[in-house]
Amino acid sequence: MTRPSRTGETSAIALSAGQATPINPSRAADAMGMAGSHDALARLNAAMSELKALAIEPLLNRAVLALEAEDFETGGRLALQALEHDERNGFAWYLLAIARERAGDFVSSITCYESALALLPNQADVANDLGRLAFRMGMKAQAEKLFRHFLAAKPNHAEGANNLACAIRDQDRAEEAIEILRPAIEANPGAAMPWNTLGTIVTEQGDLEAAHTFFDEALRLQPAFPKAQYNRGNVRLSLGDAEGALADCDIALAATSAADEREMMRLSRATILMELGRTGEGWDDYEARLHPQFADCTQFQSPGAPWTPDHDLAGRSLLVFGEQGLGDEVMFANLIPDLIEALGPAGRLTLAVEARLVPLFQRSFPTAIVGAHATFAVAGRSVRLAPFLAEDSPPELWAPMGSLLRRFRRSVQAFPARPAYLTPAPDRIAHWRQVLDAAPAGLRVGLLWKSGLMNGARRRYFSAFEAWKEVLSVPGISFINLQYGDCAAELEQARREMGVEIWTPPGIDLKQDLDEIAALTCALDLVIGFPNATVNLAGACGANAWITSAPGAWPRLGSDHYPWYPQMRVFTAKALGDWTPMLSEMAAALGQPDGPVLRRSDLT
């Protein structure tokens, strides 16, 4: 298999969703089995046949039957009744854990699993289930320990090795994960699950063709395998086959009963629909991110009623929450001018945005009340609220910003051709133009080349820094560093190996000072990079910007440009990982004899 560089010397040739966000709609579906699966409950029944406490045996048996019928409320209630008779019954705790997990109460479930494991020390299945739940809640190191406990009791167990490989993979130890899967595949040649996980590992490493082959093998061994079908769909999308991706996703959805997995797949389906230009349908499915059973769901809390597309907004008071990452907050704000118009002069708009965006948004939308949202972890869930709200004037309605797109941006044609919707401070633009006089002579081009988040799952969206050499070699360009984070090694590499000085502007924190960054992008002749917050700020402020894109990049909404920023030029790779032709195209555009066309040439 081809192994891309695993060093920090990576540069961003990113998917359009490349900005760091809590939600990854196309994340891999890990085949880890399910709490309370038919096989697991059958093993539990066999173990309970030796139960001596006859008074609670009928309760436990009925609880198992309820869980098999997916009646988790009844199963949990019967397990609780058993615990009222014997609070130290490990089987009852185990059944209660399964019921609470399947109902979405992960915090209570993990406590119940821990109680079951303490009381049933020889029940390796409990350790496996507890490990799966820990994995699901992001506790990867703890999950690894529990999966190792399970494998110690059941060596070469296909599911156990698979689960351990997933936990190790997500700790960025891909090669070790592959070595765990190899003997499990040899010992269980008919098991599809390890092939699916092997596919997820090489997908993260950028070897999409090999991943496609591994998912095909998983589906050959087990044709009705929704997670492998879903994962293959994600690979097909990255290879430029959106229609094939949708077909795989629809098959997986139809065969998936677990609510959390269905919502994950529905969210992925939303981005596929957007890539196909079916924007309105895509925004409808995008609501999956708010479903209580979706693992990464953020819950919003506010006075008033949740907004729906049927609400008449004229004269109403509305609170809008920024959501996802910084780039999405900036991009989705494209609809705010339309929202202000819909509310009318008698309406009141309140915006809860990331704290670093408050000054820029307040200047841009002076009639709105703008404050910082706050997010807390509550019972294993993210909860977002607007602590700055005045108690004496609560909003009538509230909505996450992305939900409003269902009404205001149902097609590419619904995007206005306005040159900008965010307003940097004019005096700061003038300041940065003066500062830039100290930069080397030439067309002043701001440059970003990597993400601040470079874990295994994101690494496939980035090329080696050397891939930018052709762009950096274009004569007559003064490259200005807009890269936040530690980039000293790349700056030195450009200077030593490429003979290029990437000039860093003084007196600005390129990660924290978003209002200053917005002004700086407008002082430059051009900004080029991947879709992170900085490039989104440049586009939203009307600056000249070129953005890299990959197949399946949903923010293009099936077009050849970014409808959010009509002036922005887009350079798209034919397949994920095939960056060289795209960067050669960008270098040629930058080095045109009469000077580069800085804005979209077809912009009317």
NORHUPE-V650569 format. One record per helix or strand of 2 or more residues. SS is the DSSP state (helix for helix, strand for strand). FROM is the first residue (numbers start at 0). LEN is the number of residues. Records with the same first field share a line. If there is no record, write none. Layout:
# NORHUPE-V650569
SS: FROM-LEN ; FROM-LEN
This chain:
# NORHUPE-V650569
strand: 9-3 ; 297-4 ; 304-2 ; 316-5 ; 347-6 ; 368-4 ; 373-5 ; 380-5 ; 396-4 ; 442-5 ; 461-3 ; 476-5 ; 502-2 ; 525-4 ; 544-5 ; 568-4
helix: 37-11 ; 53-15 ; 71-14 ; 89-13 ; 105-14 ; 123-13 ; 139-14 ; 157-12 ; 173-14 ; 192-12 ; 207-14 ; 225-13 ; 241-13 ; 258-17 ; 278-12 ; 325-18 ; 354-10 ; 400-8 ; 411-3 ; 425-13 ; 455-4 ; 464-8 ; 487-10 ; 513-10 ; 532-8 ; 553-3 ; 579-11
